[in-house]
Amino acid sequence: MSTYAVINPASGATITEYPHATDAQIEQALASAQAAYRQWSRTTTVAERAALAQRAADLFIERKDTLAAIINREMGKPLAQAVGEVEFSADITRSFANNAETWLADEILSVEDGLRTLVRRQSIGVLLGIMPWNYPYYQVARFAVPNLILGNPVILKHAEQCPESALALQEIFTDAGFPEGAYVNVFATHEQVSTIIADDRVQGVSLTGSERTGAIIAEQAGRHLKKCVLELGGSDVILVLDTDDVDHAVEQALAGRMENTGQACNGTKRVVVRDTYYDEFAQKFTAAISAQSYDNGDFGPLSSEKATKTLVGQVQQAIEQGAQVLVGNNEPEGNVYTPTVLAGISENTDVYRQELFGPVAQLYKVSSDEEAIELTNASPYGLGAVVISKDYEHAERVGNQLDVGMVFIGQAGLEGADVPFGGVKRSGYGRELGRFGIEEFANKKLFRFAAED
């Protein structure tokens, strides 16, 4: 894509285009952000900055219908889900505003020599955020808001297909009262991103995106000794181990797989079911997937022609390697992809270790907890897992053995505005949201006081 453009994935029509930033604009972004760090960040308190975030949360709600319409045409999210994303972004913003003073309070250390010792969490400087298209507001809110409250100015490079939501976010933070340079949107090229990372005024970078892009950004950040947080792909599982309510398990698997038309990093892409329940579950799950309706707004188009071609190619390869299609036809109409269920996937199939970014579920049958754990951990990704069991202690024991960053027991979608989000392995590193998120780019500064005479 040569420019930032809104291309409606439902119709393929190009609605608006925006030119890339000039090098002079990039320099101005860096200079204004650094000025904000040197002045605003150092002359305001956490409470004062949190008050601005409270106003931003109000603006998310006041403008939610307009904001939802923007991402509906940018990346195809059904309007009801789009409104939900805006509301969750407001919740995140308000949570940081409400809790920041507590989360950032001085921590008194108990030390052997008895000297007064504390750790104070302070800002480190300008940060670069590189954000994806699948959650245009939520992803930005969970990165930018805690850092603005901490006092780290943000330069934000959004996805090329999200220029209108990028500008709407800039407007929210400006209208909330954040000063010039505190939050700066840039329509940067890849080369300009590299320039920003290398600049001495920038102290860190946060990326949500693909594994490939994450590796590139991490290499560039490491070369310049910059801290980075990476939230990358995922091939999360839902493990149905033992249950007296198969319908509930089906409901959770459906919700986890169809959220955002299957385009969520932490969507439950692999459905792993004990043989005791497999036949009943498979029958009900395939029926539930078949009942999903594009016309009713259960799902939207895939985000772009490129995304559709990628998913079609992955599913076709899986079929050629022996996978069975229980539901679906792998023949999209434009970017509208029929929800699909694949079964009969062996460990020799490429899709066994791939992430499918769209409404395609992989269904597996296992005969033991050990087999379920082994299948889960065979993925190169390690973002999250859902464990369904009527015995929560049993579910927790299984969760302890999963190589993931998050385990949700009994239900999918237990993310919250004030609980940490992040993974391990090729799903990246670092955490966002909650106390752990606001600390990622904090200078944990040590103070030690000599004994007084």
Secondary structure as a PSIPRED ss2 file (coil, helix, strand):
# PSIPRED VFORMAT (PSIPRED V4.0)

   1 M C   1.000  0.000  0.000
   2 S C   1.000  0.000  0.000
   3 T C   1.000  0.000  0.000
   4 Y E   0.000  0.000  1.000
   5 A E   0.000  0.000  1.000
   6 V E   0.000  0.000  1.000
   7 I E   0.000  0.000  1.000
   8 N C   1.000  0.000  0.000
   9 P C   1.000  0.000  0.000
  10 A C   1.000  0.000  0.000
  11 S C   1.000  0.000  0.000
  12 G C   1.000  0.000  0.000
  13 A C   1.000  0.000  0.000
  14 T E   0.000  0.000  1.000
  15 I E   0.000  0.000  1.000
  16 T E   0.000  0.000  1.000
  17 E E   0.000  0.000  1.000
  18 Y E   0.000  0.000  1.000
  19 P C   1.000  0.000  0.000
  20 H C   1.000  0.000  0.000
  21 A C   1.000  0.000  0.000
  22 T C   1.000  0.000  0.000
  23 D H   0.000  1.000  0.000
  24 A H   0.000  1.000  0.000
  25 Q H   0.000  1.000  0.000
  26 I H   0.000  1.000  0.000
  27 E H   0.000  1.000  0.000
  28 Q H   0.000  1.000  0.000
  29 A H   0.000  1.000  0.000
  30 L H   0.000  1.000  0.000
  31 A H   0.000  1.000  0.000
  32 S H   0.000  1.000  0.000
  33 A H   0.000  1.000  0.000
  34 Q H   0.000  1.000  0.000
  35 A H   0.000  1.000  0.000
  36 A H   0.000  1.000  0.000
  37 Y H   0.000  1.000  0.000
  38 R H   0.000  1.000  0.000
  39 Q C   1.000  0.000  0.000
  40 W H   0.000  1.000  0.000
  41 S H   0.000  1.000  0.000
  42 R H   0.000  1.000  0.000
  43 T H   0.000  1.000  0.000
  44 T C   1.000  0.000  0.000
  45 T C   1.000  0.000  0.000
  46 V H   0.000  1.000  0.000
  47 A H   0.000  1.000  0.000
  48 E H   0.000  1.000  0.000
  49 R H   0.000  1.000  0.000
  50 A H   0.000  1.000  0.000
  51 A H   0.000  1.000  0.000
  52 L H   0.000  1.000  0.000
  53 A H   0.000  1.000  0.000
  54 Q H   0.000  1.000  0.000
  55 R H   0.000  1.000  0.000
  56 A H   0.000  1.000  0.000
  57 A H   0.000  1.000  0.000
  58 D H   0.000  1.000  0.000
  59 L H   0.000  1.000  0.000
  60 F H   0.000  1.000  0.000
  61 I H   0.000  1.000  0.000
  62 E H   0.000  1.000  0.000
  63 R C   1.000  0.000  0.000
  64 K H   0.000  1.000  0.000
  65 D H   0.000  1.000  0.000
  66 T H   0.000  1.000  0.000
  67 L H   0.000  1.000  0.000
  68 A H   0.000  1.000  0.000
  69 A H   0.000  1.000  0.000
  70 I H   0.000  1.000  0.000
  71 I H   0.000  1.000  0.000
  72 N H   0.000  1.000  0.000
  73 R H   0.000  1.000  0.000
  74 E H   0.000  1.000  0.000
  75 M H   0.000  1.000  0.000
  76 G C   1.000  0.000  0.000
  77 K C   1.000  0.000  0.000
  78 P C   1.000  0.000  0.000
  79 L H   0.000  1.000  0.000
  80 A H   0.000  1.000  0.000
  81 Q H   0.000  1.000  0.000
  82 A H   0.000  1.000  0.000
  83 V H   0.000  1.000  0.000
  84 G H   0.000  1.000  0.000
  85 E H   0.000  1.000  0.000
  86 V H   0.000  1.000  0.000
  87 E H   0.000  1.000  0.000
  88 F H   0.000  1.000  0.000
  89 S H   0.000  1.000  0.000
  90 A H   0.000  1.000  0.000
  91 D H   0.000  1.000  0.000
  92 I H   0.000  1.000  0.000
  93 T H   0.000  1.000  0.000
  94 R H   0.000  1.000  0.000
  95 S H   0.000  1.000  0.000
  96 F H   0.000  1.000  0.000
  97 A H   0.000  1.000  0.000
  98 N H   0.000  1.000  0.000
  99 N H   0.000  1.000  0.000
 100 A H   0.000  1.000  0.000
 101 E H   0.000  1.000  0.000
 102 T H   0.000  1.000  0.000
 103 W H   0.000  1.000  0.000
 104 L C   1.000  0.000  0.000
 105 A C   1.000  0.000  0.000
 106 D C   1.000  0.000  0.000
 107 E E   0.000  0.000  1.000
 108 I E   0.000  0.000  1.000
 109 L C   1.000  0.000  0.000
 110 S C   1.000  0.000  0.000
 111 V C   1.000  0.000  0.000
 112 E C   1.000  0.000  0.000
 113 D C   1.000  0.000  0.000
 114 G C   1.000  0.000  0.000
 115 L C   1.000  0.000  0.000
 116 R E   0.000  0.000  1.000
 117 T E   0.000  0.000  1.000
 118 L E   0.000  0.000  1.000
 119 V E   0.000  0.000  1.000
 120 R E   0.000  0.000  1.000
 121 R E   0.000  0.000  1.000
 122 Q E   0.000  0.000  1.000
 123 S C   1.000  0.000  0.000
 124 I C   1.000  0.000  0.000
 125 G C   1.000  0.000  0.000
 126 V E   0.000  0.000  1.000
 127 L E   0.000  0.000  1.000
 128 L E   0.000  0.000  1.000
 129 G E   0.000  0.000  1.000
 130 I E   0.000  0.000  1.000
 131 M C   1.000  0.000  0.000
 132 P C   1.000  0.000  0.000
 133 W C   1.000  0.000  0.000
 134 N C   1.000  0.000  0.000
 135 Y C   1.000  0.000  0.000
 136 P C   1.000  0.000  0.000
 137 Y C   1.000  0.000  0.000
 138 Y H   0.000  1.000  0.000
 139 Q H   0.000  1.000  0.000
 140 V H   0.000  1.000  0.000
 141 A H   0.000  1.000  0.000
 142 R H   0.000  1.000  0.000
 143 F H   0.000  1.000  0.000
 144 A H   0.000  1.000  0.000
 145 V H   0.000  1.000  0.000
 146 P H   0.000  1.000  0.000
 147 N H   0.000  1.000  0.000
 148 L H   0.000  1.000  0.000
 149 I H   0.000  1.000  0.000
 150 L H   0.000  1.000  0.000
 151 G C   1.000  0.000  0.000
 152 N C   1.000  0.000  0.000
 153 P C   1.000  0.000  0.000
 154 V E   0.000  0.000  1.000
 155 I E   0.000  0.000  1.000
 156 L E   0.000  0.000  1.000
 157 K E   0.000  0.000  1.000
 158 H C   1.000  0.000  0.000
 159 A C   1.000  0.000  0.000
 160 E C   1.000  0.000  0.000
 161 Q C   1.000  0.000  0.000
 162 C C   1.000  0.000  0.000
 163 P H   0.000  1.000  0.000
 164 E H   0.000  1.000  0.000
 165 S H   0.000  1.000  0.000
 166 A H   0.000  1.000  0.000
 167 L H   0.000  1.000  0.000
 168 A H   0.000  1.000  0.000
 169 L H   0.000  1.000  0.000
 170 Q H   0.000  1.000  0.000
 171 E H   0.000  1.000  0.000
 172 I H   0.000  1.000  0.000
 173 F H   0.000  1.000  0.000
 174 T H   0.000  1.000  0.000
 175 D H   0.000  1.000  0.000
 176 A C   1.000  0.000  0.000
 177 G C   1.000  0.000  0.000
 178 F C   1.000  0.000  0.000
 179 P C   1.000  0.000  0.000
 180 E C   1.000  0.000  0.000
 181 G C   1.000  0.000  0.000
 182 A C   1.000  0.000  0.000
 183 Y E   0.000  0.000  1.000
 184 V E   0.000  0.000  1.000
 185 N E   0.000  0.000  1.000
 186 V C   1.000  0.000  0.000
 187 F C   1.000  0.000  0.000
 188 A C   1.000  0.000  0.000
 189 T C   1.000  0.000  0.000
 190 H H   0.000  1.000  0.000
 191 E H   0.000  1.000  0.000
 192 Q H   0.000  1.000  0.000
 193 V H   0.000  1.000  0.000
 194 S H   0.000  1.000  0.000
 195 T H   0.000  1.000  0.000
 196 I H   0.000  1.000  0.000
 197 I H   0.000  1.000  0.000
 198 A H   0.000  1.000  0.000
 199 D C   1.000  0.000  0.000
 200 D C   1.000  0.000  0.000
 201 R C   1.000  0.000  0.000
 202 V E   0.000  0.000  1.000
 203 Q E   0.000  0.000  1.000
 204 G E   0.000  0.000  1.000
 205 V E   0.000  0.000  1.000
 206 S E   0.000  0.000  1.000
 207 L E   0.000  0.000  1.000
 208 T E   0.000  0.000  1.000
 209 G C   1.000  0.000  0.000
 210 S C   1.000  0.000  0.000
 211 E H   0.000  1.000  0.000
 212 R H   0.000  1.000  0.000
 213 T H   0.000  1.000  0.000
 214 G H   0.000  1.000  0.000
 215 A H   0.000  1.000  0.000
 216 I H   0.000  1.000  0.000
 217 I H   0.000  1.000  0.000
 218 A H   0.000  1.000  0.000
 219 E H   0.000  1.000  0.000
 220 Q H   0.000  1.000  0.000
 221 A H   0.000  1.000  0.000
 222 G H   0.000  1.000  0.000
 223 R H   0.000  1.000  0.000
 224 H C   1.000  0.000  0.000
 225 L C   1.000  0.000  0.000
 226 K C   1.000  0.000  0.000
 227 K E   0.000  0.000  1.000
 228 C E   0.000  0.000  1.000
 229 V E   0.000  0.000  1.000
 230 L E   0.000  0.000  1.000
 231 E E   0.000  0.000  1.000
 232 L C   1.000  0.000  0.000
 233 G C   1.000  0.000  0.000
 234 G C   1.000  0.000  0.000
 235 S C   1.000  0.000  0.000
 236 D E   0.000  0.000  1.000
 237 V E   0.000  0.000  1.000
 238 I E   0.000  0.000  1.000
 239 L E   0.000  0.000  1.000
 240 V E   0.000  0.000  1.000
 241 L E   0.000  0.000  1.000
 242 D E   0.000  0.000  1.000
 243 T C   1.000  0.000  0.000
 244 D C   1.000  0.000  0.000
 245 D C   1.000  0.000  0.000
 246 V H   0.000  1.000  0.000
 247 D H   0.000  1.000  0.000
 248 H H   0.000  1.000  0.000
 249 A H   0.000  1.000  0.000
 250 V H   0.000  1.000  0.000
 251 E H   0.000  1.000  0.000
 252 Q H   0.000  1.000  0.000
 253 A H   0.000  1.000  0.000
 254 L H   0.000  1.000  0.000
 255 A H   0.000  1.000  0.000
 256 G H   0.000  1.000  0.000
 257 R H   0.000  1.000  0.000
 258 M H   0.000  1.000  0.000
 259 E H   0.000  1.000  0.000
 260 N H   0.000  1.000  0.000
 261 T H   0.000  1.000  0.000
 262 G H   0.000  1.000  0.000
 263 Q C   1.000  0.000  0.000
 264 A C   1.000  0.000  0.000
 265 C C   1.000  0.000  0.000
 266 N C   1.000  0.000  0.000
 267 G C   1.000  0.000  0.000
 268 T E   0.000  0.000  1.000
 269 K E   0.000  0.000  1.000
 270 R E   0.000  0.000  1.000
 271 V E   0.000  0.000  1.000
 272 V E   0.000  0.000  1.000
 273 V E   0.000  0.000  1.000
 274 R E   0.000  0.000  1.000
 275 D H   0.000  1.000  0.000
 276 T H   0.000  1.000  0.000
 277 Y H   0.000  1.000  0.000
 278 Y H   0.000  1.000  0.000
 279 D H   0.000  1.000  0.000
 280 E H   0.000  1.000  0.000
 281 F H   0.000  1.000  0.000
 282 A H   0.000  1.000  0.000
 283 Q H   0.000  1.000  0.000
 284 K H   0.000  1.000  0.000
 285 F H   0.000  1.000  0.000
 286 T H   0.000  1.000  0.000
 287 A H   0.000  1.000  0.000
 288 A H   0.000  1.000  0.000
 289 I H   0.000  1.000  0.000
 290 S H   0.000  1.000  0.000
 291 A C   1.000  0.000  0.000
 292 Q C   1.000  0.000  0.000
 293 S C   1.000  0.000  0.000
 294 Y C   1.000  0.000  0.000
 295 D C   1.000  0.000  0.000
 296 N C   1.000  0.000  0.000
 297 G C   1.000  0.000  0.000
 298 D C   1.000  0.000  0.000
 299 F C   1.000  0.000  0.000
 300 G C   1.000  0.000  0.000
 301 P C   1.000  0.000  0.000
 302 L C   1.000  0.000  0.000
 303 S C   1.000  0.000  0.000
 304 S C   1.000  0.000  0.000
 305 E H   0.000  1.000  0.000
 306 K H   0.000  1.000  0.000
 307 A H   0.000  1.000  0.000
 308 T H   0.000  1.000  0.000
 309 K H   0.000  1.000  0.000
 310 T H   0.000  1.000  0.000
 311 L H   0.000  1.000  0.000
 312 V H   0.000  1.000  0.000
 313 G H   0.000  1.000  0.000
 314 Q H   0.000  1.000  0.000
 315 V H   0.000  1.000  0.000
 316 Q H   0.000  1.000  0.000
 317 Q H   0.000  1.000  0.000
 318 A H   0.000  1.000  0.000
 319 I H   0.000  1.000  0.000
 320 E H   0.000  1.000  0.000
 321 Q C   1.000  0.000  0.000
 322 G C   1.000  0.000  0.000
 323 A C   1.000  0.000  0.000
 324 Q E   0.000  0.000  1.000
 325 V E   0.000  0.000  1.000
 326 L E   0.000  0.000  1.000
 327 V E   0.000  0.000  1.000
 328 G C   1.000  0.000  0.000
 329 N C   1.000  0.000  0.000
 330 N C   1.000  0.000  0.000
 331 E C   1.000  0.000  0.000
 332 P C   1.000  0.000  0.000
 333 E E   0.000  0.000  1.000
 334 G C   1.000  0.000  0.000
 335 N C   1.000  0.000  0.000
 336 V E   0.000  0.000  1.000
 337 Y C   1.000  0.000  0.000
 338 T C   1.000  0.000  0.000
 339 P C   1.000  0.000  0.000
 340 T E   0.000  0.000  1.000
 341 V E   0.000  0.000  1.000
 342 L E   0.000  0.000  1.000
 343 A E   0.000  0.000  1.000
 344 G C   1.000  0.000  0.000
 345 I C   1.000  0.000  0.000
 346 S C   1.000  0.000  0.000
 347 E C   1.000  0.000  0.000
 348 N C   1.000  0.000  0.000
 349 T C   1.000  0.000  0.000
 350 D H   0.000  1.000  0.000
 351 V H   0.000  1.000  0.000
 352 Y H   0.000  1.000  0.000
 353 R H   0.000  1.000  0.000
 354 Q C   1.000  0.000  0.000
 355 E C   1.000  0.000  0.000
 356 L C   1.000  0.000  0.000
 357 F C   1.000  0.000  0.000
 358 G C   1.000  0.000  0.000
 359 P C   1.000  0.000  0.000
 360 V E   0.000  0.000  1.000
 361 A E   0.000  0.000  1.000
 362 Q E   0.000  0.000  1.000
 363 L E   0.000  0.000  1.000
 364 Y E   0.000  0.000  1.000
 365 K E   0.000  0.000  1.000
 366 V E   0.000  0.000  1.000
 367 S C   1.000  0.000  0.000
 368 S C   1.000  0.000  0.000
 369 D H   0.000  1.000  0.000
 370 E H   0.000  1.000  0.000
 371 E H   0.000  1.000  0.000
 372 A H   0.000  1.000  0.000
 373 I H   0.000  1.000  0.000
 374 E H   0.000  1.000  0.000
 375 L H   0.000  1.000  0.000
 376 T H   0.000  1.000  0.000
 377 N H   0.000  1.000  0.000
 378 A C   1.000  0.000  0.000
 379 S C   1.000  0.000  0.000
 380 P C   1.000  0.000  0.000
 381 Y E   0.000  0.000  1.000
 382 G E   0.000  0.000  1.000
 383 L C   1.000  0.000  0.000
 384 G E   0.000  0.000  1.000
 385 A E   0.000  0.000  1.000
 386 V E   0.000  0.000  1.000
 387 V E   0.000  0.000  1.000
 388 I E   0.000  0.000  1.000
 389 S E   0.000  0.000  1.000
 390 K C   1.000  0.000  0.000
 391 D C   1.000  0.000  0.000
 392 Y H   0.000  1.000  0.000
 393 E H   0.000  1.000  0.000
 394 H H   0.000  1.000  0.000
 395 A H   0.000  1.000  0.000
 396 E H   0.000  1.000  0.000
 397 R H   0.000  1.000  0.000
 398 V H   0.000  1.000  0.000
 399 G H   0.000  1.000  0.000
 400 N H   0.000  1.000  0.000
 401 Q C   1.000  0.000  0.000
 402 L C   1.000  0.000  0.000
 403 D C   1.000  0.000  0.000
 404 V C   1.000  0.000  0.000
 405 G C   1.000  0.000  0.000
 406 M E   0.000  0.000  1.000
 407 V E   0.000  0.000  1.000
 408 F E   0.000  0.000  1.000
 409 I E   0.000  0.000  1.000
 410 G C   1.000  0.000  0.000
 411 Q C   1.000  0.000  0.000
 412 A C   1.000  0.000  0.000
 413 G C   1.000  0.000  0.000
 414 L C   1.000  0.000  0.000
 415 E C   1.000  0.000  0.000
 416 G C   1.000  0.000  0.000
 417 A C   1.000  0.000  0.000
 418 D C   1.000  0.000  0.000
 419 V C   1.000  0.000  0.000
 420 P C   1.000  0.000  0.000
 421 F E   0.000  0.000  1.000
 422 G C   1.000  0.000  0.000
 423 G C   1.000  0.000  0.000
 424 V E   0.000  0.000  1.000
 425 K E   0.000  0.000  1.000
 426 R C   1.000  0.000  0.000
 427 S C   1.000  0.000  0.000
 428 G E   0.000  0.000  1.000
 429 Y E   0.000  0.000  1.000
 430 G C   1.000  0.000  0.000
 431 R C   1.000  0.000  0.000
 432 E E   0.000  0.000  1.000
 433 L C   1.000  0.000  0.000
 434 G H   0.000  1.000  0.000
 435 R H   0.000  1.000  0.000
 436 F H   0.000  1.000  0.000
 437 G H   0.000  1.000  0.000
 438 I H   0.000  1.000  0.000
 439 E H   0.000  1.000  0.000
 440 E C   1.000  0.000  0.000
 441 F C   1.000  0.000  0.000
 442 A C   1.000  0.000  0.000
 443 N E   0.000  0.000  1.000
 444 K E   0.000  0.000  1.000
 445 K E   0.000  0.000  1.000
 446 L E   0.000  0.000  1.000
 447 F E   0.000  0.000  1.000
 448 R E   0.000  0.000  1.000
 449 F E   0.000  0.000  1.000
 450 A C   1.000  0.000  0.000
 451 A C   1.000  0.000  0.000
 452 E C   1.000  0.000  0.000
 453 D C   1.000  0.000  0.000
